[in-house]
Amino acid sequence: RIHIHTQTHTTSYNKKTPHFSSMWRSAATVATAALKKTVPIAAVSIAAVVVPRTRFSTACEGGCPAHGGTSTATAAVRRKRKQLDALKEHVDFAVFRRLSSPSGPFEGAEKVATPAARSANLKEAIRAIAGEGSDAAPSVVLLGEVHDDTVAHRLQLEILQQCANICQLQGRRLVLSLEMFEVDVQKVMDEYVIHGSIREQDFLQDTRPWSNYVEHYRPLVETCKALVHSNHLPAGVQVVAANAPRRYVSLVSRGGTKALAKLVAAKPEDHLPPLPMPPPSPAFLQKFKEELSMQVPAPAQSSANSGSCPYIGFSYEAIRQVRPEMLEAQSLWDHTMALSIARALERTEEEEKANAPPPLVLHVCGAFHCAHGLGIPEALPHYAPAFRSKDAKTTDKNEESNDVWLPIDDAFPSGGAAKQSEALVTEPVKPKKCPPGVLSIVCWPASVGMTLKVVEGGRVPSSLGDMADFVIVTDEMYDERNE
């Protein structure tokens, strides 16, 4: 079951406004896609919720961050966090583990002979991160989320703390990589987390954090900062600002990567991926068209501005047409984060001399960037040779392959994008497994009780095995129950 909340960050609303109407259209579109079984559901309900902006704002009501004040919003968040009880498995969340390779196309209409996933628990996911029961521990853990999912954020903190324990036992450096910060603020991040030389309010002023930073991501950053100064991890701790600057993504969405290449030609940005980026796979093309377009409402006849994203310019029509600029903008996000992860994995001179094990990178991002083995998992092998398949095709048996890990590309005819687009229409496009050394965990809000009931009845939704190595269904009504 999925319970869809559409929300507008205003203190009042008018049902006749185009924005309110577009919310309902967007929710209906999501519900329609849900009924196609792209997510684990049994029923769909829709509700509109209007919330005051201050609930999600880190603005300084009652205190200015530039002068060391504490906002009333921040204080309220801290009070609320103290009152929450410990999360309960099978009540607040349920964990499922993939049994085999992803089983079906994104519409998930066909039946499979064997279940795609089985019930698991959080301890099993932690053991997988530690590498128990496998030849080697993963180097990268991709932790996908829905950005306003409270249960997911609480689980992230638990997973981060367990990763710290794993790194202490294995002598590894711990890296927390975050989509929520852009690569050009890394120096400020280090000044705050590693050196502890600047105040938190100055850190917030200069790093452009998301509006829900205090409630959802601050615990992660502060945990890493505390680890740095506690010597709990002798191998070290780092927080990486991993995402592409929004101004560049906006530019690419309008003018393509050519516009960005022209802008940075005089002074190349070493924290951006080389341009042009590799083209997206057919599977990513289909996912982009089918899923991302649901998030942008169709344009309303009464408003010329409806149906577009006010932040970076994504429009409904541009996405539905799969314009190259839209794909390049999405790829800039994924490839920049993949490059940031790859660089975080590079061992320092001291680690090389000591023959230390590779770091453990925990990357937190939106589920679209890592679910179904697409996005970041596809981009990583371009920047980290360790993630390239041992079975990649070569033209010379004595030469190392330059082909990256793309296990389903053989299902599509060679001969360029035109033939791949043609195959996209006639061939089922399946999700992928992550490359070797990468473990994916996706948290997805739904009905925990209903999902468990369906699984226990023997009808395992294929999406529980397709989305990630571990799918954690989080209670969609958790916030309402704890208000």
C-alpha positions as CSV (number, residue, x, y, z in Angstrom):
1,R,0.0,0.0,0.0
2,I,1.2,3.5,-0.8
3,H,-0.1,6.6,0.9
4,I,0.7,9.6,-1.2
5,H,1.1,13.0,0.5
6,T,1.4,16.0,-1.8
7,Q,2.5,19.0,0.2
8,T,3.0,22.7,-0.5
9,H,5.3,24.8,1.7
10,T,2.9,27.6,2.3
11,T,0.9,28.8,5.3
12,S,-2.3,29.0,3.2
13,Y,-3.6,27.9,-0.1
14,N,-6.5,28.3,-2.6
15,K,-7.9,25.2,-4.2
16,K,-8.4,27.1,-7.5
17,T,-4.8,27.9,-7.9
18,P,-2.9,26.1,-10.7
19,H,-0.2,24.9,-8.2
20,F,-2.8,23.1,-6.0
21,S,-4.3,21.5,-9.1
22,S,-0.9,20.4,-10.3
23,M,-0.3,18.7,-7.0
24,W,-3.3,16.5,-7.5
25,R,-2.4,15.7,-11.1
26,S,1.1,14.7,-9.9
27,A,-0.3,12.5,-7.2
28,A,-2.7,10.8,-9.6
29,T,0.2,10.2,-12.0
30,V,2.3,8.6,-9.2
31,A,-0.7,6.5,-8.2
32,T,-1.1,5.3,-11.8
33,A,2.5,4.2,-11.9
34,A,2.2,2.5,-8.6
35,L,-0.6,0.4,-9.9
36,K,1.8,-0.8,-12.6
37,K,3.8,-2.4,-9.8
38,T,6.9,-0.3,-10.1
39,V,7.0,-0.2,-6.3
40,P,5.9,-2.8,-3.7
41,I,2.2,-2.0,-3.1
42,A,-1.1,-3.6,-2.6
43,A,-3.4,-0.5,-2.6
44,V,-3.1,3.2,-3.2
45,S,-4.6,6.2,-1.3
46,I,-4.0,9.9,-1.9
47,A,-4.2,12.9,0.4
48,A,-3.1,16.5,0.2
49,V,-1.3,18.0,3.1
50,V,-0.5,21.7,3.5
51,V,2.3,22.3,5.9
52,P,3.9,25.6,7.0
53,R,7.3,26.3,5.5
54,T,8.9,26.6,9.0
55,R,8.5,22.9,9.5
56,F,11.2,22.2,6.9
57,S,13.2,25.5,7.1
58,T,16.5,26.1,8.7
59,A,16.0,29.8,8.6
60,C,16.8,31.8,11.7
61,E,13.4,32.5,13.3
62,G,14.3,33.4,16.9
63,G,18.0,33.5,16.2
64,C,20.4,34.4,13.4
65,P,22.9,31.7,12.4
66,A,25.4,34.4,11.3
67,H,25.6,35.6,15.0
68,G,25.4,32.3,16.8
69,G,21.7,32.3,17.6
70,T,19.6,29.1,17.7
71,S,16.5,29.1,15.5
72,T,13.2,28.0,17.0
73,A,12.8,25.5,14.1
74,T,16.2,23.9,15.1
75,A,15.2,23.7,18.7
76,A,11.8,22.2,17.9
77,V,13.5,19.5,15.8
78,R,15.9,18.7,18.6
79,R,13.1,18.4,21.1
80,K,11.1,16.2,18.7
81,R,14.1,13.9,18.2
82,K,14.5,13.3,21.9
83,Q,10.9,12.2,22.2
84,L,11.0,9.5,19.6
85,D,11.1,5.9,20.7
86,A,13.6,3.4,19.2
87,L,12.6,2.1,15.8
88,K,10.9,-1.3,15.8
89,E,11.5,-3.8,13.1
90,H,8.4,-5.2,11.4
91,V,6.5,-2.1,12.7
92,D,8.4,1.0,11.6
93,F,10.4,-0.8,8.9
94,A,10.9,-4.2,7.3
95,V,14.1,-5.4,5.5
96,F,14.1,-7.6,2.4
97,R,17.1,-9.1,0.6
98,R,17.5,-9.9,-3.1
99,L,17.7,-13.6,-3.8
100,S,19.0,-13.5,-7.4
101,S,19.5,-11.2,-10.3
102,P,16.8,-8.5,-11.0
103,S,13.9,-10.4,-12.5
104,G,11.8,-8.2,-14.8
105,P,11.2,-5.0,-16.7
106,F,10.2,-1.9,-14.8
107,E,6.5,-2.4,-15.3
108,G,6.9,-5.7,-13.4
109,A,3.8,-7.3,-15.1
110,E,5.2,-10.8,-15.6
111,K,5.2,-13.5,-13.0
112,V,8.5,-15.1,-12.0
113,A,8.9,-18.7,-11.0
114,T,10.9,-18.0,-7.9
115,P,10.6,-15.1,-5.4
116,A,12.8,-12.1,-6.1
117,A,13.5,-11.4,-2.5
118,R,13.0,-12.8,1.0
119,S,12.5,-11.3,4.5
120,A,15.7,-10.3,6.2
121,N,16.7,-7.9,9.0
122,L,18.9,-4.9,9.6
123,K,21.6,-7.0,11.3
124,E,21.9,-9.1,8.1
125,A,22.4,-5.9,6.1
126,I,25.1,-4.8,8.5
127,R,26.8,-8.2,8.1
128,A,26.7,-7.8,4.4
129,I,28.5,-4.4,4.7
130,A,31.1,-6.1,6.9
131,G,31.6,-8.7,4.2
132,E,30.5,-11.7,6.3
133,G,29.7,-14.7,4.1
134,S,31.5,-13.3,1.0
135,D,35.0,-13.2,-0.4
136,A,35.5,-9.5,0.3
137,A,33.7,-6.6,2.0
138,P,32.2,-4.0,-0.3
139,S,34.1,-0.8,-0.8
140,V,31.0,1.3,-1.5
141,V,27.5,1.2,0.1
142,L,24.9,3.2,-1.8
143,L,22.1,4.2,0.6
144,G,19.1,5.4,-1.4
145,E,16.3,7.4,0.2
146,V,13.2,9.4,-0.3
147,H,14.4,12.7,1.0
148,D,11.6,13.4,3.5
149,D,11.4,9.8,4.9
150,T,12.0,10.1,8.7
151,V,12.5,6.4,9.3
152,A,15.1,6.2,6.5
153,H,17.0,9.0,8.1
154,R,17.0,7.4,11.5
155,L,18.2,4.1,9.9
156,Q,20.9,6.0,8.1
157,L,22.4,7.1,11.4
158,E,22.2,3.5,12.7
159,I,24.0,2.2,9.6
160,L,26.6,4.9,9.8
161,Q,27.4,4.0,13.4
162,Q,27.6,0.4,12.5
163,C,29.9,1.2,9.6
164,A,32.2,3.0,12.1
165,N,32.4,-0.1,14.2
166,I,33.2,-2.2,11.1
167,C,35.9,0.2,10.1
168,Q,37.4,0.2,13.6
169,L,37.6,-3.6,13.5
170,Q,38.9,-3.8,9.9
171,G,41.3,-0.8,10.2
172,R,39.6,1.1,7.4
173,R,39.0,4.7,6.8
174,L,35.3,5.7,6.9
175,V,33.9,8.1,4.3
176,L,30.4,9.6,4.4
177,S,29.5,10.9,0.9
178,L,26.5,13.1,0.6
179,E,24.4,14.1,-2.3
180,M,23.1,17.0,-0.2
181,F,26.3,19.0,-0.5
182,E,27.9,20.3,-3.7
183,V,31.5,19.6,-4.6
184,D,32.6,23.3,-4.5
185,V,32.0,23.4,-0.7
186,Q,34.4,20.6,0.2
187,K,37.0,23.0,1.7
188,V,34.4,24.4,4.1
189,M,33.2,20.8,5.0
190,D,36.8,19.8,5.9
191,E,37.2,23.0,8.0
192,Y,34.2,22.1,10.0
193,V,34.3,18.3,10.3
194,I,38.0,17.5,10.2
195,H,39.7,20.6,11.5
196,G,36.9,21.9,13.7
197,S,38.1,25.4,13.1
198,I,34.8,27.1,12.1
199,R,31.5,27.5,13.9
200,E,28.5,25.5,12.8
201,Q,26.6,28.6,11.9
202,D,29.4,29.7,9.6
203,F,29.5,26.2,8.1
204,L,25.8,26.4,7.4
205,Q,26.1,29.8,5.9
206,D,28.8,28.8,3.4
207,T,27.8,25.3,2.4
208,R,24.2,25.9,1.2
209,P,22.6,23.0,3.0
210,W,19.2,21.6,2.0
211,S,16.2,23.0,3.9
212,N,15.8,19.7,5.9
213,Y,19.5,19.5,6.9
214,V,19.0,20.2,10.6
215,E,16.4,17.5,11.0
216,H,17.6,14.8,8.7
217,Y,21.3,15.2,7.8
218,R,22.9,17.1,10.7
219,P,23.0,13.9,12.8
220,L,25.2,12.2,10.2
221,V,27.6,15.1,9.8
222,E,27.9,15.6,13.6
223,T,28.5,11.9,14.2
224,C,31.4,12.0,11.8
225,K,32.8,15.1,13.4
226,A,32.6,13.5,16.8
227,L,34.4,10.4,15.4
228,V,37.2,12.6,14.0
229,H,37.9,14.1,17.4
230,S,37.4,11.0,19.5
231,N,40.1,8.9,17.9
232,H,37.5,6.0,17.7
233,L,38.8,5.4,14.1
234,P,42.6,5.7,13.9
235,A,42.4,5.3,10.1
236,G,40.3,8.5,9.8
237,V,36.9,9.8,9.0
238,Q,35.9,12.1,6.1
239,V,32.6,13.7,4.9
240,V,32.5,14.3,1.2
241,A,30.4,16.9,-0.6
242,A,29.6,14.8,-3.6
243,N,27.1,16.5,-5.8
244,A,27.3,18.7,-8.9
245,P,26.7,22.4,-8.2
246,R,23.1,23.3,-9.0
247,R,24.1,26.2,-11.2
248,Y,25.9,23.8,-13.5
249,V,23.1,21.3,-13.6
250,S,20.7,24.2,-14.5
251,L,23.0,25.3,-17.3
252,V,23.3,21.8,-18.7
253,S,19.5,21.3,-18.6
254,R,19.1,24.3,-20.8
255,G,22.2,24.2,-23.0
256,G,23.7,20.8,-22.7
257,T,27.2,19.8,-21.6
258,K,28.6,21.9,-24.5
259,A,27.5,25.0,-22.6
260,L,29.2,23.8,-19.4
261,A,32.3,22.8,-21.3
262,K,32.5,26.3,-22.8
263,L,32.0,27.9,-19.4
264,V,34.8,26.0,-17.7
265,A,37.2,25.9,-20.7
266,A,39.3,28.8,-19.3
267,K,39.6,27.3,-15.9
268,P,38.7,23.5,-15.8
269,E,36.8,22.3,-12.8
270,D,38.7,19.2,-11.6
271,H,35.8,18.1,-9.4
272,L,33.5,17.7,-12.4
273,P,33.5,14.6,-14.7
274,P,35.3,14.9,-18.0
275,L,33.0,16.2,-20.7
276,P,31.3,14.9,-22.7
277,M,30.1,12.2,-20.4
278,P,29.3,8.6,-21.6
279,P,25.8,8.2,-23.0
280,P,23.1,6.6,-20.8
281,S,22.2,3.0,-21.2
282,P,18.8,1.9,-22.7
283,A,17.7,0.8,-19.2
284,F,18.4,4.2,-17.8
285,L,16.6,5.9,-20.7
286,Q,13.5,4.0,-20.0
287,K,13.6,4.6,-16.3
288,F,14.2,8.3,-16.8
289,K,11.2,8.6,-19.1
290,E,8.9,6.4,-17.0
291,E,9.7,7.5,-13.5
292,L,11.2,11.0,-13.5
293,S,8.4,12.4,-15.6
294,M,6.0,11.4,-12.9
295,Q,7.6,13.9,-10.6
296,V,7.0,16.9,-12.8
297,P,3.3,17.8,-13.2
298,A,1.8,18.2,-16.6
299,P,1.4,21.9,-17.6
300,A,-1.9,23.5,-16.7
301,Q,-3.7,25.5,-19.4
302,S,-4.3,28.3,-16.9
303,S,-0.6,28.8,-16.2
304,A,2.4,29.0,-18.4
305,N,4.8,28.3,-15.6
306,S,3.1,25.1,-14.4
307,G,4.8,21.8,-15.3
308,S,8.3,22.9,-14.7
309,C,10.9,22.6,-11.9
310,P,11.6,26.1,-10.4
311,Y,15.1,25.1,-9.4
312,I,16.9,23.8,-12.4
313,G,14.4,24.1,-15.3
314,F,13.3,20.5,-15.9
315,S,10.0,20.7,-17.7
316,Y,7.3,18.0,-18.2
317,E,7.5,18.2,-22.0
318,A,11.3,18.2,-22.1
319,I,11.4,15.1,-19.9
320,R,8.6,13.3,-21.8
321,Q,10.5,14.0,-25.1
322,V,13.7,12.7,-23.4
323,R,15.6,15.8,-24.7
324,P,19.4,15.3,-24.7
325,E,19.8,18.3,-22.3
326,M,17.6,16.7,-19.7
327,L,19.5,13.4,-19.8
328,E,22.8,15.2,-19.7
329,A,21.7,17.2,-16.6
330,Q,20.6,14.0,-14.8
331,S,23.9,12.3,-15.9
332,L,25.9,15.3,-14.5
333,W,24.5,14.5,-11.1
334,D,25.2,10.8,-11.3
335,H,28.6,11.1,-12.8
336,T,29.7,13.8,-10.4
337,M,28.7,11.7,-7.5
338,A,30.4,8.7,-9.0
339,L,33.6,10.6,-9.5
340,S,33.4,11.9,-5.9
341,I,33.0,8.3,-4.6
342,A,35.9,7.1,-6.8
343,R,38.2,9.8,-5.5
344,A,37.2,9.1,-1.9
345,L,38.3,5.5,-2.5
346,E,41.8,6.5,-3.5
347,R,44.3,5.5,-0.8
348,T,46.6,8.1,0.7
349,E,50.3,7.8,0.7
350,E,50.3,6.7,4.3
351,E,47.7,4.0,3.5
352,E,49.7,2.8,0.6
353,K,52.9,2.5,2.7
354,A,51.0,0.7,5.5
355,N,49.2,-1.6,2.9
356,A,46.0,-0.5,4.6
357,P,42.7,-1.9,3.4
358,P,40.6,0.3,1.1
359,P,38.2,2.8,2.7
360,L,34.5,2.2,3.2
361,V,32.4,4.8,1.4
362,L,28.8,5.2,2.6
363,H,27.0,7.3,0.0
364,V,23.6,8.8,0.8
365,C,21.5,9.9,-2.1
366,G,18.0,9.9,-3.6
367,A,16.8,6.5,-4.6
368,F,16.5,7.5,-8.2
369,H,20.3,7.9,-8.4
370,C,21.1,4.3,-7.3
371,A,18.0,2.0,-7.5
372,H,17.7,-0.7,-10.0
373,G,21.5,-0.7,-10.5
374,L,21.2,2.4,-12.7
375,G,22.6,5.9,-12.4
376,I,25.6,6.0,-10.0
377,P,26.2,2.2,-10.2
378,E,26.5,2.5,-14.0
379,A,28.8,5.5,-13.8
380,L,31.2,4.3,-11.1
381,P,33.2,1.9,-13.4
382,H,34.1,4.9,-15.6
383,Y,36.1,6.5,-12.7
384,A,37.1,3.5,-10.6
385,P,38.7,0.6,-12.5
386,A,38.2,-1.7,-9.6
387,F,34.5,-1.8,-10.4
388,R,35.0,-3.0,-14.0
389,S,33.9,-6.5,-14.7
390,K,36.5,-9.2,-14.9
391,D,34.4,-10.7,-17.8
392,A,34.3,-7.5,-19.8
393,K,34.7,-8.0,-23.5
394,T,38.1,-7.3,-25.1
395,T,39.4,-7.1,-28.7
396,D,42.7,-8.5,-27.7
397,K,43.0,-11.3,-25.1
398,N,46.3,-9.9,-23.9
399,E,45.0,-6.4,-23.3
400,E,43.0,-5.3,-20.3
401,S,39.5,-4.3,-21.2
402,N,38.4,-0.7,-21.3
403,D,34.7,-1.8,-21.4
404,V,32.9,-0.9,-18.2
405,W,30.4,-3.1,-16.3
406,L,27.2,-3.1,-18.3
407,P,25.8,-6.6,-18.0
408,I,22.6,-6.2,-20.0
409,D,23.9,-4.3,-23.0
410,D,24.3,-7.5,-24.9
411,A,20.5,-7.6,-25.1
412,F,20.6,-4.6,-27.4
413,P,21.9,-4.4,-31.0
414,S,25.1,-2.5,-31.6
415,G,25.1,0.3,-34.0
416,G,24.5,3.5,-32.0
417,A,21.8,5.3,-30.2
418,A,19.2,4.9,-33.0
419,K,19.2,1.2,-32.8
420,Q,19.3,1.2,-29.1
421,S,16.2,3.5,-29.0
422,E,14.5,1.1,-31.4
423,A,15.3,-1.8,-29.2
424,L,14.0,0.1,-26.2
425,V,10.5,-0.1,-27.7
426,T,10.6,-3.8,-28.6
427,E,12.8,-5.4,-25.9
428,P,12.0,-5.5,-22.1
429,V,14.6,-3.5,-20.2
430,K,15.5,-5.0,-16.9
431,P,17.2,-3.5,-13.9
432,K,20.8,-4.4,-13.1
433,K,22.8,-5.7,-10.2
434,C,25.4,-3.3,-8.8
435,P,29.0,-3.9,-10.0
436,P,31.3,-6.0,-7.8
437,G,32.3,-4.2,-4.6
438,V,29.2,-2.1,-4.5
439,L,26.3,-2.9,-2.2
440,S,23.0,-1.1,-2.6
441,I,20.4,-0.4,0.1
442,V,17.2,1.5,-0.8
443,C,14.7,2.7,1.8
444,W,11.2,3.1,0.4
445,P,8.1,4.4,2.3
446,A,5.0,2.1,2.0
447,S,2.8,0.0,4.3
448,V,5.1,-2.2,6.4
449,G,2.3,-4.4,7.7
450,M,0.6,-4.9,4.3
451,T,4.0,-5.6,2.6
452,L,4.8,-8.2,5.2
453,K,1.4,-9.8,4.8
454,V,1.8,-10.0,1.1
455,V,5.3,-11.5,1.3
456,E,4.2,-14.0,4.0
457,G,1.4,-15.1,1.7
458,G,3.9,-16.1,-0.9
459,R,3.3,-13.2,-3.3
460,V,6.7,-11.4,-3.3
461,P,6.6,-8.1,-5.3
462,S,9.4,-8.3,-7.9
463,S,10.4,-4.7,-7.0
464,L,11.7,-6.0,-3.6
465,G,14.4,-7.8,-5.6
466,D,14.8,-5.4,-8.4
467,M,15.4,-2.1,-6.6
468,A,18.5,-3.0,-4.6
469,D,20.5,-5.7,-2.8
470,F,18.5,-4.8,0.3
471,V,15.2,-3.0,0.2
472,I,14.0,-1.5,3.5
473,V,10.2,-0.7,3.5
474,T,9.7,2.2,5.9
475,D,6.4,3.0,7.6
476,E,4.6,5.6,5.4
477,M,2.5,6.8,8.4
478,Y,5.4,7.1,10.8
479,D,5.4,10.9,11.1
480,E,1.6,11.0,11.6
481,R,1.8,8.4,14.3
482,N,4.5,10.4,16.1
483,E,3.1,13.9,15.9
